[in-house]
Amino acid sequence: MEITLNEAQDQVDHWIKTVGVRYFNELTNLGILMEEVGELSRLMVRTYGEQSFKESDKNKLLSDEMADVLWVLICLANQTGVNLTEALQKNFEKKNIRDARRHLDNEKLQ
């Protein structure tokens, strides 16, 4: 099932208001986001880096950890009135102008 960012924002909002009772406050969700990014980082380091897996990490999935990060980011967007579709479109525009030649001209990437 594919969903748009707008649909994801609506679905998360509906879930929070029906199953989750209410949003945690913005600062709590920011802390949760940092925790989730940390969990993703831990798994990435063990999967692609040099650290070995701990027993508690062995059944974790990158996709699940990424989805947890996205979920909390969507919560924060909903709470602060950010339309993620519009924000992402504007971000592409900014990057296309600012970075039009930047990476092509970067000798480190050649």
C-alpha positions, -999 to 999 in steps of 0.1 A, spaced: 0 0 0 14 33 -10 4 65 8 13 101 2 29 123 29 -5 141 33 -22 107 38 5 96 63 0 128 82 -38 122 83 -34 86 93 -10 93 121 -33 121 134 -62 97 133 -43 70 151 -30 94 178 -65 108 185 -82 74 186 -57 48 199 -30 70 213 -55 93 231 -35 125 224 -1 137 212 27 139 237 39 175 239 63 188 213 94 186 235 86 151 246 82 141 209 115 158 201 131 136 228 114 105 214 126 114 179 162 116 192 158 82 208 144 67 176 173 82 156 197 67 181 181 33 176 184 36 139 220 48 142 229 18 165 215 -6 139 232 11 110 266 11 128 262 -27 135 249 -35 100 273 -13 79 300 -3 104 325 -21 124 306 -28 156 294 -63 162 258 -71 170 246 -75 205 220 -103 211 193 -76 216 200 -61 182 199 -92 161 162 -92 153 158 -55 146 150 -43 111 163 -11 95 129 -5 79 112 -7 112 136 17 128 133 41 99 95 39 101 97 48 139 117 79 130 93 89 103 63 83 126 76 107 153 86 133 127 51 131 113 38 137 148 59 168 152 48 181 118 12 176 127 17 193 161 35 223 146 13 228 115 39 217 90 26 202 57 54 178 49 45 176 12 48 214 8 80 214 30 96 187 9 87 204 -24 102 237 -11 133 218 1 138 203 -34 135 238 -49 161 252 -24 185 224 -31 181 226 -69 190 263 -68 217 262 -41 234 229 -52 229 231 -90 266 226 -96 280 221 -61 282 183 -61 291 180 -98 321 204 -92 332 187 -60 365 170 -67 360 147 -37 331 131 -54 349 124 -87 
